[in-house]
């Protein structure tokens, strides 16, 4: 494994852990948070958990050309390739295919040549070019026993090699997970069958220029359906052969032929579609090695399906013998290459999903085993004082599983009671996917009054899923007759009012994301108060950065304003008592306040007290009055 490349992958994942914006797009980012060491086994788990949808790359503010150069899909694609080579068995044979996709084509051509030569020797060259008719026609070219050996021996070897490789992978990626429970296994099976993580958080996989589409997911599902039909055709044909004594080839309208034809057409359409999509993929999503591996395995599948359909179409002609030998050669190559090509990724990805489902559901294990099914899962969008109070009230109840969500805008935030996730969801589609995956029964939006985007996303997602949604919002501040407030709707208006007033020493009591419009103002000294240092910090001509965390009392605020000779305050109408003392001090000192009005939010049922939110939950989810304490 390339140590330098893995170190670069770790660096990217650490940045993603801090940012958290893409956590709702797929399970990789939450899984990375649960595996902070990011050792070799962790990287293998995350790489195979990643479905390469590419959504995170186009949602990322730190993607190239940003200096951070975050490209998780490409990094994990390379880690994925290395994990197959690392765990593959025999190791030397597995590594022989490292960076050598050409070997896939060479093995396929060698198998075709070998089977054609064997059939020519066994049946005679003329038999390969002579029409064969009636029952057992195929066996006049290649005997049944030879066909069985061509299938059983390489397939048996490959299944053994795959099993050993998957066992190595499972042991190496154990992490902190316990035994696999039925619920986790069912969740993983659901995700495997639906290929839900190819949905890219809901909108689909990224194609050229970041456009999102479900086509890659649908084509994979079509490929799996075609494979299932072909396996069914093989099973029915085996029954015809060994139970009914009827030998191939079978009539066109017989079940084996109908099933095989439908499966072959489905696989052919899927392979051609995936090949076309591969040409449309943004080059930033995969390196040359991954692209060559994709092309090789698609060529292998195309050869199997195309020769199978050609054999069906021309089985009554003189080309039947040669087509049969070519088709069986392609099948032989497919069986031999199963453990040593990208075809093996399905097994690794399935185990990664099982592992992830086990780690995501710790409530299925331990002393409270079995209580999870009785609980209603509530998502609390928090970060405010009211949200922390509500979390304290809900986390100890045995009828509620509480999941807090913090935006992750501050480093080392105080964690509320209950489970906590940090970071964004990846937009409305990402939030919808998260609500569905976690089985959320109700959502309470207790975010900051100015977190308007999150409020709109929550309203849209809950409306889409018909989930109950409540807004818990503290009342805003209101001016008294003695206040001198100037109310504005945005920061450009605030800057204009400062220039109009002619003030020279201004307290900015804003969030760190709201400072940039004031950095360009000349002739004003700014006192910038923040909880943590803004990163990046805008360049102010004249300022002081004061790091403080509320609550503040009147004496503190009056001393601050007088000591710094503040003659104007710019703030937003956050409401609450923790930071209201500055307004009382401004009133006493006659200092004007430029107050930003709260943004409009969707019309929702709204309460102002945490206790009212508890009552709402009990009504909407039909919970017991007080809930038993854990």
N, C-alpha and C positions, 0 to 999 in steps of 0.2 A: 504494500500500500504506500502511496506517496505521502510522506509525513507532511511536507510543505503544503500540499493541496488540502489535506485534512485540516491542518491548522488554519488555512484560509476559510474553509467551511465553518469551523468553530467560530472564527471572528465574525463572519456574517450572521450566524445564528445568535451570537451574543448581542449584536446590534438589534436584531429582530426582537429579541426578548425584552430589550429596553423600550423599543418603540411600541410593539404590540398591535399595530394597526390591522394586520392581516390575520389575527387570531381566528376570526370567524370564517375565513375562506376555506380552511381545511384543518384536519387535526394535527398537522405537523408542528405548528407553533406552540400549541398547548402542550403537546408531547415533549417538545424541547424544554419547556419550562419545568416539566416534571423530571427531566434528566439533566440537571445543571452541569454535571461533570463533562458531558459530551465526549465520553471516551469512545474507543473504536466500536464497541458494541452498540452504544447509543447512536452513533452516526449511521451504522448499518440499519438500525431500526427506523430512524427518521428517513433515511434515503429510500427504503422500500415502502414506507408509509406514504411518501410523496407520490402522487399520481401524475406529476408533470403537467398539470393543467395550465400553469403559467400565469394564473390570475394575480399571484402575489407580485410578480415582476412588474406588471403594469399598474398595480396599485401602490407601488413602493416609491416614496419620495427620495429614497437614497439609492435608487438604481442608477447605473451609468447614464450620463456622464458625471453624476455626483462623485465627489472624491471617495465616499464610502464604498462605491462600486458594489452594491448588494445585488446579487443575482442568485437567489436560492434555487430556482429550478435547474439551472446549469450545474451548480455546485453539487446538488444532490443527485443529479443524473450521473455525474462522474463517480460519486461515492457508491451509487447503486451498482455500476459496472464493476467496481473494485470489490464490492461485497460478494458478488456472484463468483468472482475469481478466487476470493479468499476462502469461501466456504465450500466451493465446488470439490467434487471427488471423482477420480483421483486429482490431487492438487496440480500435479504437473500437466495433466491433460487439460484441466480447466484453464490453466494459465497459458496454454498453447494458443488459445483463442483471444488472448489479450492483444488488443489493437490489430487484430488480423481477421477482419470480417471476410476477407477474400477466401479464407479457409472454408467458410460455409459453402461458397460456390464450388470450390474444388472438391469437397467431400460429396456434394450433390452430384456433380458430374462424374466423379469416380463411381458412385453407387449406380448411377444409370448405366454407365459403361459396363460395370461388372455384371449387372442383372441381364442386360441385353446380350453380352457375350455368353453368359451361362445358359440363357434360354436358347441361343443359337447353337451352342454345343449340344445341349440336351435334346432339343426337338429337331435340330437341323436347320440350317439357314433358310431353306425353302419354306419351312413351316411358319417362320416369322412373317413371310410375305404372301401367305396363302390364306384365303378366307376359311374360317372355321365356323361351323353351324351346329346348332342343336345343344342338348344338355351336355355339360362337361367340356364345352369348347375351350374354355380358359385353361383347363388342366392338360389339354393336349400341347399347350405351349409351355406352361410351367406346372408341374404336378402339385397337387394340393399339399403334400407333405413339405415340399420346398417352400411353398407360400407361407405355411405355418411357421417354418423355421425362420424365414426372412422377417416375419413379424414378431414372433415370440422372443427370440434370442436378443435382438437389439433393444426391443421394448423392455424386456426384463432387466437388462443391464442398465438402461437409462433410468428406469424407475428406482432401481437400487441406488444409483449414483445421486439421483434427485433426493431420495429419502435421507441419505447420509448428509448431503449438503444442507437440507432443511433442518435436520437435527442439530447440526453444528450452529446454524443461524439461530435457532430457538434457544440454545444454551447460552450463546454469546450475548443475546439481547434481553436476558432475563430481567435486568433492572431491579426494581423493587416490587414487581408484580407477584402476586401469589398464584394460587391455582385458578384455572379457568372455570368460571361458573357458567351455568346454563344461560343466564341472562346475557352475560358478556358474549358467549358463543353465538346466541341468537342475534344479538346486535351486529356482530361481525359478519355473520352469514347474510343478514339483510343488506349490509353495505356492499358485500361482495357481489351478490346477485343483481343489485340495482346499479352497481358501479357508481354509487352516489358521490364519491369524491372526485369523479371526473366531471362533476357539475361545477367545479370552481367556485363554490359558495352559493351556487344557484343559477348563475347566468351561463355557465359553460366554460369550456377551455379557450384559452387565448389562441387566436390564429394570427394571421399577418397583421402587423400594426396594432396588435392588442385587441382586435375585435373578438368578441366572445360568442361562442356557438356551442350547441349541444351535439354537433355532428360527430365529434370524436367519440363521445360516449355512446351515441346510437350505433355507430359503426362497430365498436367493440362488442356491444350487445348483439348485433346482427351476426358477428363472427362467432360468438359463443353459441348462439342459437343454431347456426349452421353446423358447428362442430357437434352439438348435441344430436341433431338430426342424422348426421353421418354415423355417429356411434350407434344410434338406434337402428339405422339401416344395417350396420354390421351385425348387431345382435340378432335382428330378425333373420338375416341371411344365414347366420350360424344355426339358428333353429331350423330353417328350411333344410340345411345341409345335413345336420346330425340327428334331427328328430323326425323329419319327414322324408329324408333320403332324396331330396330334390337338389340337383346340382346347378350351379351358375353356368351361363348367364340366365337371368330370370326375365319374364315378360315385362314390357315397358310399364304396364299398369299394375304390376305386383307391388306389395308393400315395400320390399327392400329397394326396388328401383325408384319408387315414388319418394321414399324418405331420402335416399341418397341423392337424387336429383335436386330436391328442394334444399337439402343441406349444402350440396356443392354450389348451387347458384347463390345461396345466401353467403357462403364463405367467399366466393369469387367477387361478389359485389362489395363485400366488406373490405377485402384485401385491396381491391382497386381504389375504393374510396379512401382508405387509410393511406395508400400510396400517394394519392392526389393531395390529401391534407398535409402529408409530410413535405410536399413541395411548397405548400403555402405557409408553413410554420415560420415564425419570426426567427432569424438566425441567432438571436441572442439567447434562445431557450435551450439550445443543445450544441455540444461541440461536435467536431468531425467524427470522433470515435463513436459517439452515440448515434449519429446520423447514419453511419455506415452499418452499424449493427442493426438498426431499424430496417434499412434497405435490404440487408441480407436475409433477415427472417421473413420479410414480406415476399421476397423472391422465392423463398422456399415454400411458403404457403401457397403462393400463386402457382408454382409448378405442380404441386399436389392436386389442387382443385382443377386447374385447367386440363391437366392430362387425364384426370378422372372423368371430367365431362366429355373430353374428346373421345375417350374409350367408349363411353356410353353412346355417343353419336355415331361412331364408325365401327361398332363391334361386329356388324354384319359384313364388313368389307375386308379386303386383303390387308388393310393397315392394322387390323385388330391385334395381331401377335406382337408387332413392334410397339404399338401404343400400350399394351398390357405390360410389357417389359419395362418401358420407360416410366409408366405410372408406378409400378412396384419399386423401381429404383428410387423414385422421388419419395415414396413412403418410407423406404429403408433409410434414406438420408434424414428424413424428418425424425424418425425414431432414434437414430444414432445421435442426432444433434440436440435432442431435447435438453440434456443437462448443460450444454456448452454453448448455447446461443440465448438470445433474448427470450426465447420461448419459456425459459425457466422462471421468468419474472412473476408469472401468475402465482406460483407456490409461495415465493418469498413475500409477495404483497399480501396474500391471504393470511399468512402467519403474522405479518406486521399488524394487520387489522385486528386479528384476534388478540394479540398482545396489547394493542392500544385500547381495545374495548375493556380488557381486564383492568388496565391501569386507570381508565377513566371512571370506573365504578367501584371505588373502595368500600362503599356502603354495602356491597354484596358479600363482604368478608368480615370476620371478626365477631365481637359480641352482639352486634345488632343485626346479624344476618337474618334476612327475611322481613325486616321492618320497612325496607325501601319501597316495597310494593304498596304499602298503606299510605305512603307520603305523597303529598302534592308538591311538585317542584315549582318554586317561585323564583323568578329572576328579578333582582333588585338592582336597578341602575342607580348607582350611588355616588359617593364622594362628598356629600354634604353632611352637615351636622344632623339633620333630620334623618338621613339614610342610616347613619351609625346608630342613632337611637332606635330606629325601627328594626335594624339587624339584631340589636340586643334583645328586642322583644320576641323576634321570630325564631332565632337560631336554636333556642332551647326547647322548642315545641317538638313533640314526637310525630305530629301529623304534617309537618312541613319540612321539606328539604330546601334550604335557602342557598341560593347562589348569588353572591354579590358580584357586580361588575364595576371595576374602576377604570377610568380612562387611561391611567398611566402617565399623566402629564407631569407628575412630581416624582422625584426619586425617593425611594424608601417610604412609600405612603404608609400611614397607619392602617392596618388591616382590620376590617370589621369582623364581627362574630359570624360564623358560618363559613361555607366554602367561598373562595374568592378567585375570580379570574381577572387578569389585568390586560388591558389593551382593547383596541377596536374590534369590530366584527367584520369589517370589509364591506361596508355599505348595507343597503336594505337587503339585497340577496344573501349576503353573508349572515345577517341577523336572522333571516327566515330559516336558513339552513341550521343555524345554531339552535333556534327554538324547537325545530323539528327533531334534531338529533338528541337533544337533552330532555325532550318530553316536557317542556315548560307548560304549566297549567295556567299561570297568570303572570303579568308583568307589572311592576310598580316603577314608574319613572320618577326618581327622587334626585335627578341630576341638578346641577346648578341652573338657576333661572336663565343664564345666558348660553347654556348648552343646547341651542336651538336645533342644530343639525341632528344630534342624537334623539331629541324629542320627535322630530319629523320622521326619522327612520323607525323609531319604536312604534309610532302611530301607524305608519304604512305597513310594517311587518305584522303587527297584531291584527290590523284590518284584513290583511290577506289571509291569515290563518284563523280568523274569527276568535282570537284570544282576548280575554278580559284585560284591560289596561287601565291603570289609575295613575294620575299625576299627584305626587306629594310635593307641594311647593310652599315655601315660606312666604308670608305676605311681604310685599314690597314696602319700602320706606315712603312716607308721605310728608311733604313740607308743611311747616307751621307758618303762622303769620310772620314770625320773626326770622324765618329763613330767607336766604337769597339764592334761590336755585335757578339755574338756566338748564332746561331740559333739551337734550339733543337726541337724534336718532342714530348717529354714527360718529366715528372719531374725526372725520373730516370736518363735520360741523363743530366739534369740540375745539379743534385747532383754530377754526375761524373765530370762535367766541373768545379764545385766549388772546388772539391778536387784537380783537375789538376792544377787550377790556384793558389791554396794555399792561397786564400783570407780568412780573419778572421772576417770582420765586413760587414755583408750583409743585404741589404734592400730587404725584401720579399714584393713585391707589387702584391699580388695574391688575388684570391677569398678565402674565409674562408674554402672552401671544398678542397683546394689544398695544405694545410699546412703539412699534415701528412708525406709525403715522406721526409721532411726536419727535422722533429723532431728527427730522429735517427742519424743525422749528429753530430759528435763530433768535438770539437775544433773551432767552429764558433759561434760568437755572432750574433744573428739575430734581426733586427728591423722589426717587423711585423706590417704593416699598414693595417687597416681594417675599414670599416664603422661602424660595430657593433662587439661586442665581439663574437668570434667563440664559438659555443656550439655544441658538446663538444670541449674544447680547448686541442689540442695535448700537450704533455709534452715535452717541450724543456729544454735542459740542461742550456742554457744561452740565454736570449732573453729580449726584451722590446716590449710590445704591445702598439701601438699608434693608437688611434681611431680618425680618421679624414675623412671627406667627401669632395671630390673635388668640384669645380675645383681648381687647384693649379697653381700659377704663377711661373715664373722662379726664382724670388728672394726667394720665400718661399722654393722651392725645393733645391736651391743651399745652403741656410742656413741650411736646414735639413741635407743634405749630408755632409757638412763640420762640422757642430756641432756634429754629431754622428760618424764622421770619417769613413764614409762608403767607402769601397773599391771595392764593386761589387753590382750589382742590378740584381735581378731575377724578371721577369715579363712576361706577355703574351701579344701578339700583339692584344690588344683590339681596337686600333685605336681611333680616336676622339681627340678633343683638351682639354678635361677636365683634363686628366692626362698625357698629352704629355710633360709637362714642365720638368718632371724628366729626360727625355731623353736629352733635351737640356742642363740641368745642368750636366748630366753625360758626355756629349760631351765636355763641357767647362773644366771640371775637369779631363778628361782623365780616367774616370771610366768605366770598361767593363760592358756590359749589356748582360746577358743570357736571350735571348728572345725565348719564346715558339711560334712555328709556329701555325697558325690557323688550326683547324681540317678541314678535307674535309667535304663538305656538298653536298646534292643532287644538280644536275644541274637544276637550276631554272632561270626564268626571274628575274633579280635583278636590283634594282635601289639604288642610294646612298643618295637621297634627299627626304624628306617628300613630297615636291611639286610634284615630279615625281610619287610618290605613289598615290597621289590624281588624277593625270591625268590618271594613269592606271585604277583606279577604275571607273572613268567616262567612259572610253572606254569599259571596260569589262562588266559593269552593265548597260550601256546605260543611264547614269544619265545626268542631266542638267549640263551645264558648271560650274556654280558657286554654285548652290544649294541655295535655299532660307534659310535665317537664322531664327532660332527660338528665 
